[in-house]
Amino acid sequence: MRPALSPGRDLISLLAGAILISFSSIMVKLAQVGPTASGFYRVLLGGLGLLALVLARRERLWAGWRPLAGALAAGLFFALDLFFWHRSILYVGPGLATILANFQVFILAGAGVLMFGERPGWRLAAAIPLAVLGLFMVVAQDWVHLGPEYRLGVVFGLVTALCYACYLLTLRGAMRRQPTLGATANVALISLICAGLLALEMLNAGESFAVPTAADWGWLLIYGLACHALGWVLISRGLGRIPASRAGLSLLLQPTLSFVWDMLLFARPTTALEAAGAALALGAIYLGSLSRPEQSG
């Protein structure tokens, strides 16, 4: 049995994972491949890395057809998540696309109320209008001036949130019904299924699998192995032993840093109103995440 981390190391592990996945959208922007191709290489390379870890630990990968069916459903929703998120990144930038994807917090909370009879509480009631106001402050100035691609990118970011919430709900249901695979093995299996689905979409759309340069391979390797595989291994190691409110605040580092990297690396023009709106939206996401700490990435 692996020894448990100390509370301090749990937090360091969680923060390190959040920092790593904050670079995910940056890698998508830097790698000169199509939006579906970048998602394909993320889950292929990351899935193979996780598979190697599972084999090294001698963990099981096959637990019957029911877990496989759950992994197929989760892989489908994760493929849709990456499909829409990568296009949102290209249209509105890494920072805003990541904030939009983290609106999944509210979809999960809504699903809890409608599907599982959970009580929403005052936090959700306060967080939703604050998030909408913050989003309006971020996008209002550019909605008309930046044209249809920008507007489509905002819509794609919100669809990403819906797809990611469906992925988390599917994964949660599968793990509860048949909790026979370890977390790393499950994510490895889902990643490789997702890679297969994205490969089929690329073939259908005629999108090239070619990676133009060695530098692009480098960005994709960082995206798959560091952001996807290592990032989520670190998060999963630290998440279970930290109080939900503290975990939610720690994981909020991911969309916050993504917005910061967008401004620093790509010179994203940001007015005081947009910065205030982003801060308000992030605060609302945190408030809404207190009962459901899962985040996107």
N, C-alpha and C positions, 0 to 999 in steps of 0.2 A: 504494500500500500504506500502510495506517495505521501510524504509528510505534508500537512497543511501549511499554507503560507501564514506568516504572522500578519496581523491587521495592517501594519505599515507596508509590508511587501505586497499585500493584496491591493492596496491603494496605488502603489507604484506600478504594479502590473496593469491595473485598469487604466491609469493615466497614460502609460506607455502605449497600450493598445489604441486608446483614443487618438493619441498623437499620430500614430502610424496610419490609421484609417482616415485621418483628416487630409492625407496626401492623395487619397484615392482619386478624387475628381481632378486633381492636378495632373496625375499620370495620364488620365483620359485626354486631357487638353494637350499634353506634351507629345504623346505618341501619335505619329502621323499615319494612323490607320483608321478605317471606317469605324463608326460608333458601335456596330454589332461585333466587329472583329476585336475591338479592345475588350469588350465584355467576354467574348469567347476565350481570349488568351488569359484574362484575369482568372476565370474559373478553371480553365484547363491547367495552367501552371500552378495556381494555388491548390487545386484539387489533387494534382500529382504530388505536390509537396506534403499535403496533409495525408495522402495515401502512404507515402514513404514513412511518415511519422507513425501511422497506425500499424504498419507492418513491422517497424522497428520495435514497437511496444507489444507486438503479437496480440493485438486486439482483434475481435471478430468483425468481419465485414458483411456476413450473410446471416440473417436472422429470420428468413422466410419471406413469403410473398407479400404479406400485409405491410411490413415495414418498407418493402420496396415500393409498394403502391403509394404509401405516404411520402416517400422520398421523391417519387415521380411527380406528385402533385406539388410538393414544395419546390422542386426544381423548375417546374413550369412557371410558377409565380415569380421565382427569383429571376428566371430568364426574362420575363416581362418587365420586372423591376429594372434590370440592367438595360434592356432595350430602350425604355423611355427615359431613364435617368441620363444615359450617355448622350442622347439627343438634346435633353434639357441643358446639360453642361455646355455643349457646343453652341447653343442658341442664346443662353443667358449668362453663362460663365459658371465656374466651379462653385463659387461662394453661394450665390442665390439658389442654384440647383440643389445644393446640399441642404440648405435651410428648408426649401420646399419639400424635399424628400422626408425630412424629419417631422412633417405634419402628420406622419403615420401615427404619432402618439394619440391624436384626436380620433382617428379612425378606429384604432384599437379600443379606446375608451368608449366610443359609440357602440362598437360591436359588443363590448362587455355589458352595456346597458340593454341593448336590443336583443342579444342572443343568449346572454347568460344571467339576465336579471340583476345585474350589479347596480348599485346606487351611484349616480354620477358624483355627488358631493359638490361643495362650493368651489373647489379648486378647478374642476373642469368647467363649471359654469362661468367662472371668471376668466379662465385661460382662453377659451374659444374666441370671444369677441376681441380680447387683447391681441391674439395671433392674427386675426383678420385685419385689425387696424394696423398692426405692424407690417403685414404683407402689403397693404394698400400704400403705406408710406414708402416702402421700398420700390414698388413697381409703378406707382401712379404717374410719376414724371416721364418715365420711358415708355409707357404703354402705347401712346400715340406716336411718339417721335421715332422709335426704333423699329417700327414696322411689324409685319405679320410673323416673321420668324421669332422675334422676341416674345410676342404674345403666345405663339405656339410653344415656345420653350417653357413659359410659366405654366401653361396647361399640362405639358408633359411632366413637369416637376410634381404637380399635384397628382397626376395619374401614377407617377412613381410611388408616391406615398400610399396610394390605394393598393398597388401591387405588393409593396413591401409589407403592408399590414396583413394582406391575405397570405403572404408567405409565412409570416410569424404565426398567424392563427392555424394554418395548415400544419406547420412544424410542431406547434404546441399540441394540437390534437393527436398527431401521429405519435409523439413521444409519450403522451399520456395513455393512449390505447395499447401501445406495444413498446414499452421502454426497454428494448433489448440491445440497442446499440449505444456505445459511448458517444459523447458529444462530438469528439474529433472525427470518429468514423462516420457519424451521420452527416456532418458538414462536408467531409471528403466525398461521400456518395452523392449528396445533393449537388455539389460543385461539378462533379463529372457528368451527372445527368444534365445539368444546366448547360455545360459545354456542348454536349451532344445536340441539345435543342437549338442552341444558338448557331451551331454549325449547319443544321438543317435550314435555318432561316437565311444564313449567308448564301447557301447554295440556291435557295429559292429566289433570293433577290439579286443573285449574281454579284455579290460583294466579294472582293478579293481577300484571300487568306495571306497574301504577300505582306511581309514587313520590310519596308524600304531600306532601312539602315541599321547598323549595329547600335546606334544610339536609341532607335525606336525599340529594338529588342531589350535594351537596358531598362527603358521606362516600363515596358510590359512585364519584365521580370520583377522589378520593384513592386509593380502593381499587384501581381499575382502572389509572389512569395512573401513580400513584406507587408503590404497593406491588407491583402485578403487573408492569407494563411497565418502569418505570425501575429498580425494585429488582432484577429479574432481568437487565436489561442490565448494570447495575453489577457484579453477581455474576459474570456470564459473562465480563466484561472482566478481572476480577482473578483468577478461579479457575485459569486454565490455567498461570500462571507462579509459583504459590505452592506450596510443598511440601504434600502431602496432609494431614499432621498439623496443620500450621499453619492450613490452610484449614478443616479440620474444627473446630478450636477456635474460629476466627473465626465460622463459621456457627452455632456453638452460642449465639452472642449472640442469635439470633432467638428460640428458645423461652425462653431465660432472660429476655429483656426482655418477651416476651409475658406471662410469669407476673408480672413486676414491674408492668407496665401494668395487669394485672387487679387487683392489690392496690391500686394507687394510684388508678386511675380509677373502679373499681367497688366499692372497699372490700371486696374478697374476704377473708372471715375465714380467717386462716391460723395454725394452731398451730405451735409449735416442731417437733413431730413431722412435720407436713406440709411445713414448710420444709426440714427435713433430708431428708425423702423426695424432694422435688423436686430438691434438690441432688444426692442420690445417683443419681437417675434420669438427670439431665442429665450427670453424670460418666460414667455407664455408656454413655449414648448417644455421648459423645465417644470413649470407649475403643473402642466398637464401630465408630465411623466412621473410625478411623485407616486402615483398608484401603479404605473406601468413603466418601468425604467428602460424597456427595450428601445434602442436607437438604430437609425439607418447608417449604411456606409458602404 
